[in-house]
Amino acid sequence: MKVSASRRERCRINQEIYRKRHADNLDEGIRTLQEEIQELETHHHNVIRRAPMNESVWIVATEYFRLFRYGYMAPIVAPQSLTPPSRREPSLLSESPAVRGILFEDGEVTDQDAEEDEAQKLSSLGAMLLNQRLSSKVDLMTPMLQLLGSLEDVARVFDKALVTLDECVWPIATEYFRLFRHGYMTPIIAPDSSSVTPTKKMRQHVQLDFLKTKMAADVTDGTICGAKAILQNWRLFSVFHGDVNVQLKRLQQVAADSLLATMAISLTITKNTLHQLYPHLVSDDQVSPLAVMLLNQRIVVCGSMRFVWDEASGRVARLDSKLDMLTPILKIVGSLENVATVFGQALITPEGKFFSSL
C-alpha cells in the first residue's frame, strides 16, 4: 500500500514535535536537578559555616594534652616485622649453605638455632622499648621504687595512674558534644554484619550506643535516669525547636572527679515550639502578642554541663545540665513581666528542663 506524500509529511512533523517535547522534558529535568544540587550545596555550606571546626578542634586539643601530659617522650624504635621466622618467606641468602658458613663460624645453623636467635633479639628489643617507655617517668620512679620496694609495685601504680580524670572525662566530654552538635539524630538502618543473611538489617543509634558505653547504667541529671532517658530528653529538645546547633565553648576541671563544660545552643522558635511548649500563648485559636514576638526568632541559649566521673565503674555517673533560656527570651519580649507570662504555664522551665507531662 502506497503512503501518500502528505501522510509522510504529517508523520515527519509529529516525530519532530515528539522529539522536541522529549528534549524539552529532559532539559527541564536537568534544570530541576541542578537547582536541587545547588540547594543541597547551599545547605551543606550553611551547616559547615554554623559549626566550622568546633568539634574537631576540641578533639585535637584534648588529644594534644593527653599525648604531652608527661612532656616530651623519647621515640620508640619498632621492629620492621614481628612475624615469626617460620611464617616468613624464605630468603635465598638465609637458605644458602655457603652464606651460612660465612656468617657463622661452624657453618652449621639449624632452623631451631635461627628461631632462638630471633627470639633473643626480640626479647632484647622488648627490654629496650620498656626502658624507653619508663625513661619519661624516671624522675618519679626513683622515690617510688624506694617507697614501694619493687618494680612490679611501681608498674601497678603507673598503670593505675594512666586511667585518670584528664584521660577519661575529657575525651568523653568532647565526643559527647561532637555527637550531639546538632541535637538528637535519628537511628539508621544498616546491614547486620554479624548475620549470615546479607539482607538482614539492624537499627544503629550512634548516640545511644555512646551513652550506654560511656555512662553508668543509672546516670542521672538530677531529674531523669538512664541513657535512654537522656537521649529522650535530647529528642524532645530537638523536635520542639528548629535547627538546633550545639557548640562547646569551654572545658574546665572543677573538682577531682568532675569536669564543667560551657556551651551555647542556637535554636529557632517555630510554630511547633509554641504549640508544644508554650500552648497557653496559642490556645483556642487566639495567638498572644507574645507568641507573635517569639515566632521564627533565632536565639542563642547559653548553658553548662557537669560531667561527674565514677572511678569505680570507670564511667560518667552524673550529667548536670543547666540552660539560661530566660536571657534570650527577655531580649525578645522586653520585660520580666512578659517573661513570667511566657514561662508561667510553659512545659519547659527557664533552665531547659521538661515537665513530666511531656
LINUR-V732187 format. One record per residue. N is the residue number from 1. RES is the residue in one small letter. SS is DSSP state (hx for helix, st for strand, lp for the rest). PSI is psi as a letter, one per 20 degrees, with the letter a starting at -180 (999 if undefined). OMEGA is omega in whole degrees, 0 to 359 (NA if undefined). Layout:
N_RES_SS_PSI_OMEGA, N_RES_SS_PSI_OMEGA
//
This chain:
1_m_lp_p_184, 2_k_lp_p_180, 3_v_lp_p_182, 4_s_lp_q_181, 5_a_hx_h_181, 6_s_hx_h_179, 7_r_hx_h_177, 8_r_hx_h_180, 9_e_hx_g_178, 10_r_hx_g_178, 11_c_hx_g_180, 12_r_hx_g_180, 13_i_hx_g_179, 14_n_hx_h_178, 15_q_hx_g_178, 16_e_hx_g_178, 17_i_hx_g_180, 18_y_hx_g_180, 19_r_hx_h_179, 20_k_hx_g_178, 21_r_hx_g_179, 22_h_hx_g_179, 23_a_hx_h_178, 24_d_hx_h_178, 25_n_hx_g_178, 26_l_hx_g_179, 27_d_hx_g_179, 28_e_hx_g_177, 29_g_hx_h_179, 30_i_hx_g_179, 31_r_hx_h_179, 32_t_hx_g_178, 33_l_hx_g_179, 34_q_hx_h_178, 35_e_hx_g_179, 36_e_hx_g_178, 37_i_hx_g_179, 38_q_hx_g_178, 39_e_hx_g_178, 40_l_hx_g_179, 41_e_hx_g_178, 42_t_hx_g_178, 43_h_hx_g_179, 44_h_hx_g_179, 45_h_hx_h_178, 46_n_hx_g_178, 47_v_hx_g_180, 48_i_hx_h_181, 49_r_hx_h_180, 50_r_hx_h_180, 51_a_lp_m_190, 52_p_lp_g_184, 53_m_lp_j_188, 54_n_hx_g_186, 55_e_hx_h_184, 56_s_hx_h_181, 57_v_hx_g_179, 58_w_hx_g_180, 59_i_hx_g_179, 60_v_hx_g_181, 61_a_hx_g_179, 62_t_hx_g_180, 63_e_hx_h_178, 64_y_hx_g_182, 65_f_hx_h_175, 66_r_hx_g_182, 67_l_hx_h_183, 68_f_lp_k_182, 69_r_lp_h_176, 70_y_lp_j_184, 71_g_lp_b_181, 72_y_lp_p_175, 73_m_lp_p_181, 74_a_lp_q_179, 75_p_lp_q_178, 76_i_lp_q_180, 77_v_lp_o_182, 78_a_lp_q_177, 79_p_lp_q_178, 80_q_lp_h_180, 81_s_lp_p_176, 82_l_lp_j_180, 83_t_lp_p_179, 84_p_lp_q_182, 85_p_hx_h_183, 86_s_hx_h_182, 87_r_hx_i_181, 88_r_lp_q_176, 89_e_lp_p_182, 90_p_lp_q_178, 91_s_lp_q_179, 92_l_hx_h_180, 93_l_hx_g_183, 94_s_hx_h_182, 95_e_hx_i_183, 96_s_lp_p_179, 97_p_hx_h_181, 98_a_hx_g_179, 99_v_hx_h_178, 100_r_hx_h_180, 101_g_hx_h_178, 102_i_hx_g_184, 103_l_hx_h_183, 104_f_lp_p_187, 105_e_lp_h_184, 106_d_lp_i_180, 107_g_lp_i_181, 108_e_lp_o_179, 109_v_lp_o_179, 110_t_lp_r_177, 111_d_hx_h_180, 112_q_hx_g_178, 113_d_hx_g_180, 114_a_hx_g_180, 115_e_hx_g_179, 116_e_hx_h_179, 117_d_hx_g_179, 118_e_hx_g_179, 119_a_hx_h_179, 120_q_hx_h_178, 121_k_hx_g_179, 122_l_hx_h_178, 123_s_hx_g_178, 124_s_hx_g_178, 125_l_hx_g_179, 126_g_hx_g_178, 127_a_hx_h_179, 128_m_hx_g_179, 129_l_hx_g_179, 130_l_hx_g_179, 131_n_hx_h_178, 132_q_hx_h_180, 133_r_hx_h_182, 134_l_hx_i_183, 135_s_hx_h_180, 136_s_lp_i_182, 137_k_lp_j_188, 138_v_hx_h_181, 139_d_hx_h_179, 140_l_hx_h_187, 141_m_hx_h_185, 142_t_hx_g_178, 143_p_hx_h_180, 144_m_hx_h_178, 145_l_hx_h_178, 146_q_hx_h_183, 147_l_hx_g_186, 148_l_hx_h_173, 149_g_lp_i_182, 150_s_lp_q_178, 151_l_hx_h_180, 152_e_hx_g_179, 153_d_hx_h_178, 154_v_hx_g_180, 155_a_hx_g_179, 156_r_hx_h_179, 157_v_hx_g_180, 158_f_hx_g_178, 159_d_hx_h_178, 160_k_hx_h_183, 161_a_hx_h_181, 162_l_hx_h_179, 163_v_lp_n_183, 164_t_lp_r_184, 165_l_hx_g_185, 166_d_hx_h_181, 167_e_hx_i_184, 168_c_hx_g_186, 169_v_hx_h_183, 170_w_hx_g_177, 171_p_hx_h_179, 172_i_hx_g_181, 173_a_hx_g_180, 174_t_hx_h_178, 175_e_hx_h_178, 176_y_hx_g_182, 177_f_hx_h_175, 178_r_hx_g_182, 179_l_hx_h_183, 180_f_lp_k_183, 181_r_lp_h_175, 182_h_lp_k_180, 183_g_lp_b_182, 184_y_lp_p_175, 185_m_lp_p_179, 186_t_lp_q_178, 187_p_lp_q_179, 188_i_st_q_177, 189_i_st_o_184, 190_a_st_q_177, 191_p_st_q_179, 192_d_lp_o_183, 193_s_lp_h_181, 194_s_lp_i_183, 195_s_lp_q_177, 196_v_lp_i_179, 197_t_lp_o_184, 198_p_lp_h_185, 199_t_lp_i_182, 200_k_lp_p_182, 201_k_st_q_177, 202_m_st_q_178, 203_r_st_p_176, 204_q_st_p_178, 205_h_lp_o_186, 206_v_hx_g_182, 207_q_hx_g_180, 208_l_hx_g_178, 209_d_hx_g_179, 210_f_hx_g_181, 211_l_hx_g_180, 212_k_hx_h_183, 213_t_hx_g_188, 214_k_hx_i_181, 215_m_st_q_175, 216_a_st_q_182, 217_a_st_h_180, 218_d_st_k_179, 219_v_st_p_186, 220_t_st_q_172, 221_d_lp_j_182, 222_g_lp_i_180, 223_t_lp_g_180, 224_i_lp_r_185, 225_c_st_p_176, 226_g_lp_q_182, 227_a_hx_g_181, 228_k_hx_h_179, 229_a_hx_h_178, 230_i_hx_g_178, 231_l_hx_h_178, 232_q_hx_h_177, 233_n_hx_g_177, 234_w_hx_h_181, 235_r_hx_g_179, 236_l_hx_g_181, 237_f_hx_h_182, 238_s_hx_h_181, 239_v_hx_h_185, 240_f_hx_i_177, 241_h_lp_q_182, 242_g_st_p_171, 243_d_st_m_182, 244_v_st_p_177, 245_n_st_p_184, 246_v_st_p_179, 247_q_st_p_175, 248_l_st_p_184, 249_k_st_h_185, 250_r_st_q_173, 251_l_st_p_182, 252_q_st_p_175, 253_q_st_o_186, 254_v_st_i_178, 255_a_st_r_182, 256_a_lp_h_184, 257_d_lp_j_184, 258_s_st_q_182, 259_l_st_p_181, 260_l_st_p_179, 261_a_st_p_174, 262_t_st_p_186, 263_m_st_r_175, 264_a_st_p_182, 265_i_st_o_175, 266_s_st_p_180, 267_l_st_r_179, 268_t_st_p_176, 269_i_lp_o_184, 270_t_lp_r_174, 271_k_hx_h_178, 272_n_hx_h_177, 273_t_hx_g_182, 274_l_hx_g_183, 275_h_hx_h_185, 276_q_hx_h_186, 277_l_hx_h_181, 278_y_lp_l_186, 279_p_hx_h_181, 280_h_hx_i_179, 281_l_hx_i_183, 282_v_lp_k_184, 283_s_hx_q_176, 284_d_hx_k_178, 285_d_hx_j_177, 286_q_lp_o_182, 287_v_lp_p_179, 288_s_lp_q_174, 289_p_hx_h_177, 290_l_hx_h_178, 291_a_hx_h_177, 292_v_hx_h_179, 293_m_hx_h_184, 294_l_hx_h_188, 295_l_lp_p_176, 296_n_lp_j_176, 297_q_lp_p_175, 298_r_st_o_184, 299_i_st_q_176, 300_v_st_o_182, 301_v_st_o_177, 302_c_st_q_181, 303_g_st_a_180, 304_s_st_q_176, 305_m_st_p_182, 306_r_st_p_177, 307_f_st_o_179, 308_v_st_p_186, 309_w_st_p_176, 310_d_st_o_184, 311_e_lp_h_182, 312_a_lp_g_181, 313_s_lp_i_183, 314_g_lp_k_181, 315_r_st_r_176, 316_v_st_p_184, 317_a_st_h_184, 318_r_st_p_176, 319_l_st_n_180, 320_d_st_o_180, 321_s_st_q_179, 322_k_st_p_179, 323_l_st_q_175, 324_d_st_n_178, 325_m_hx_i_183, 326_l_hx_g_185, 327_t_hx_g_180, 328_p_hx_h_177, 329_i_hx_h_178, 330_l_hx_h_179, 331_k_hx_h_182, 332_i_hx_g_187, 333_v_hx_i_168, 334_g_lp_i_182, 335_s_lp_q_179, 336_l_hx_h_177, 337_e_hx_g_178, 338_n_hx_h_176, 339_v_hx_g_178, 340_a_hx_h_177, 341_t_hx_g_181, 342_v_hx_g_185, 343_f_hx_i_184, 344_g_hx_g_180, 345_q_lp_j_181, 346_a_lp_q_178, 347_l_lp_j_174, 348_i_st_q_181, 349_t_lp_r_176, 350_p_lp_i_177, 351_e_lp_j_177, 352_g_lp_j_179, 353_k_lp_p_178, 354_f_st_q_174, 355_f_lp_q_186, 356_s_lp_i_181, 357_s_lp_i_177, 358_l_lp_999_NA
//
